[in-house]
Amino acid sequence: MAGNAGPIPAAAGIGLRTRHMPTLANQDTGTALTVPWLEIHSENFLCAGGPRRAMIAAIAERYPLSCHGVGLSLGSAEGLDQGHLERLATLYGWLNPGLVSEHLSWSVTGGDYLNDLLPLPYTPTTLDTVCRNVDRAQSAFGRAILVENPSAYLTFPASTMREADFLNALVTRAGCGLLLDVNNIYVTATNTCDGGDVLDSARAYIDEVPPKAVGEIHLAGHSITGGDDDRVLIDTHSTLVCEDVWTLYRYAVARLGPRPTLIEWDLDVPELPVLLGEAVQAQAILSTHENGGGRRVA
């Protein structure tokens, strides 16, 4: 088993990306003093050995690690890929991460992996499918997982449940937790807003999330395409967190209390100080509530 630096603290960490691994693995840099925890994409470390595996082992001895899966496809009607599930279970057994999370989406059909996190209609049938797959994953991993709310670019006429209701039912039935992605909430509210106030809609969503279920929060930047009626926000994780998302994060922390918070940046990854600067902003918000817990905001 790789070294375990402890549980994930209710502090602001960053996503571990390849260009920053040598710095964070170097014990002489002192960087550990400014990074309370790190999160990896699980699929990047399914190799059985080699330099990448050795480097993550060294990092795991110094930093608490969370694992964020991107390919399990919890929404697949045909069930989970057994081989992929076993590889993930082996990784988690070796790395012993503080948290494990997956997406509310599907990306696999007929054994083919699609390079996207595709949306689901929110129906009782879909809920049955996701609950079944979450239960199978949790049994294989020997732990509860967190399920992340998606970014939406459209709505399904077939949906008979709101997303928040779907997630609440999933938590109750499957015994999993939630990874609350605040940027995703904002992207979805903007893209699907039907004339109302986007921030009000996003706050209402946060109000409906069961506080005890939230085990982690994600923050990220997005891109904007088009204009006027064709304007769409894309969850690219390629820019700084925007001010509206910071506003929603303050609201979420005030309501939920401090939670482990991650700065995600996957495209056009900047130098490490840029990520650390974003984490400092998140930590300042967390610190204002670290003694008082969550409260409902009027």
TAZILIN-V274535 format. One record per residue. N is the residue number from 0. D_CENTER is the distance of its C-alpha to the mean C-alpha in Angstrom with 2 decimals. Layout:
((N | D_CENTER) (N | D_CENTER))
This chain:
((0 | 24.50) (1 | 22.84) (2 | 23.14) (3 | 20.75) (4 | 20.57) (5 | 19.50) (6 | 16.77) (7 | 13.78) (8 | 15.47) (9 | 14.67) (10 | 14.81) (11 | 13.21) (12 | 12.19) (13 | 11.51) (14 | 10.15) (15 | 13.22) (16 | 14.99) (17 | 18.36) (18 | 20.55) (19 | 19.63) (20 | 20.01) (21 | 23.80) (22 | 23.65) (23 | 21.21) (24 | 23.23) (25 | 26.45) (26 | 27.58) (27 | 30.05) (28 | 27.78) (29 | 26.90) (30 | 23.35) (31 | 22.07) (32 | 23.62) (33 | 21.18) (34 | 17.84) (35 | 17.03) (36 | 14.20) (37 | 12.35) (38 | 9.41) (39 | 10.60) (40 | 10.05) (41 | 12.05) (42 | 14.34) (43 | 15.69) (44 | 17.35) (45 | 19.01) (46 | 22.35) (47 | 25.02) (48 | 26.25) (49 | 27.07) (50 | 26.20) (51 | 22.43) (52 | 22.39) (53 | 24.84) (54 | 22.90) (55 | 19.66) (56 | 22.05) (57 | 23.58) (58 | 20.37) (59 | 19.35) (60 | 22.69) (61 | 21.97) (62 | 18.33) (63 | 16.05) (64 | 13.39) (65 | 10.01) (66 | 9.45) (67 | 6.61) (68 | 8.84) (69 | 9.57) (70 | 13.04) (71 | 13.69) (72 | 14.24) (73 | 14.06) (74 | 16.11) (75 | 18.96) (76 | 22.22) (77 | 23.91) (78 | 21.62) (79 | 19.58) (80 | 21.08) (81 | 22.82) (82 | 23.05) (83 | 19.39) (84 | 18.65) (85 | 21.32) (86 | 20.13) (87 | 16.69) (88 | 18.63) (89 | 20.93) (90 | 18.34) (91 | 16.78) (92 | 20.37) (93 | 21.36) (94 | 18.54) (95 | 17.97) (96 | 14.46) (97 | 13.75) (98 | 10.53) (99 | 9.44) (100 | 6.57) (101 | 7.17) (102 | 7.33) (103 | 10.11) (104 | 12.31) (105 | 15.18) (106 | 16.31) (107 | 19.27) (108 | 22.81) (109 | 26.03) (110 | 24.58) (111 | 23.51) (112 | 19.99) (113 | 19.15) (114 | 17.23) (115 | 14.95) (116 | 12.43) (117 | 15.23) (118 | 15.44) (119 | 17.20) (120 | 20.07) (121 | 19.67) (122 | 22.72) (123 | 23.95) (124 | 24.29) (125 | 20.69) (126 | 19.70) (127 | 22.09) (128 | 20.61) (129 | 16.96) (130 | 18.33) (131 | 20.53) (132 | 17.95) (133 | 15.58) (134 | 18.81) (135 | 19.83) (136 | 16.68) (137 | 16.90) (138 | 20.59) (139 | 20.22) (140 | 17.82) (141 | 19.81) (142 | 16.95) (143 | 14.70) (144 | 11.13) (145 | 8.16) (146 | 7.61) (147 | 5.25) (148 | 7.94) (149 | 9.11) (150 | 11.19) (151 | 14.80) (152 | 17.92) (153 | 20.36) (154 | 21.18) (155 | 22.92) (156 | 26.42) (157 | 26.04) (158 | 23.32) (159 | 24.96) (160 | 22.07) (161 | 19.90) (162 | 16.12) (163 | 15.96) (164 | 18.81) (165 | 17.28) (166 | 14.19) (167 | 16.73) (168 | 18.92) (169 | 16.34) (170 | 15.61) (171 | 19.39) (172 | 20.47) (173 | 18.09) (174 | 17.54) (175 | 13.79) (176 | 11.44) (177 | 8.71) (178 | 5.22) (179 | 6.73) (180 | 5.84) (181 | 9.44) (182 | 10.18) (183 | 9.52) (184 | 11.84) (185 | 14.28) (186 | 14.37) (187 | 15.06) (188 | 17.55) (189 | 19.31) (190 | 19.63) (191 | 20.83) (192 | 22.78) (193 | 26.33) (194 | 28.25) (195 | 26.66) (196 | 25.03) (197 | 21.43) (198 | 20.54) (199 | 22.40) (200 | 20.55) (201 | 17.12) (202 | 18.54) (203 | 19.93) (204 | 16.61) (205 | 15.30) (206 | 18.69) (207 | 18.23) (208 | 15.08) (209 | 16.47) (210 | 15.98) (211 | 16.49) (212 | 13.66) (213 | 10.88) (214 | 9.96) (215 | 7.28) (216 | 6.68) (217 | 5.26) (218 | 8.49) (219 | 9.92) (220 | 13.24) (221 | 14.55) (222 | 17.95) (223 | 20.75) (224 | 23.27) (225 | 26.53) (226 | 28.20) (227 | 29.66) (228 | 29.17) (229 | 27.44) (230 | 24.74) (231 | 21.21) (232 | 17.94) (233 | 15.90) (234 | 12.22) (235 | 13.44) (236 | 11.61) (237 | 15.25) (238 | 16.55) (239 | 16.60) (240 | 14.78) (241 | 17.46) (242 | 19.53) (243 | 18.66) (244 | 14.95) (245 | 16.29) (246 | 18.58) (247 | 15.99) (248 | 14.08) (249 | 17.53) (250 | 18.09) (251 | 14.97) (252 | 15.86) (253 | 19.46) (254 | 18.85) (255 | 16.38) (256 | 17.51) (257 | 15.78) (258 | 12.39) (259 | 10.70) (260 | 9.29) (261 | 7.89) (262 | 9.70) (263 | 8.48) (264 | 11.71) (265 | 12.49) (266 | 15.83) (267 | 18.90) (268 | 17.40) (269 | 19.67) (270 | 21.52) (271 | 19.88) (272 | 21.55) (273 | 19.75) (274 | 16.28) (275 | 17.99) (276 | 19.54) (277 | 16.33) (278 | 15.25) (279 | 18.77) (280 | 18.41) (281 | 15.35) (282 | 17.35) (283 | 20.36) (284 | 18.77) (285 | 17.55) (286 | 21.04) (287 | 22.81) (288 | 21.49) (289 | 21.37) (290 | 24.72) (291 | 24.69) (292 | 21.62) (293 | 20.33) (294 | 22.77) (295 | 23.09) (296 | 23.75) (297 | 26.59))
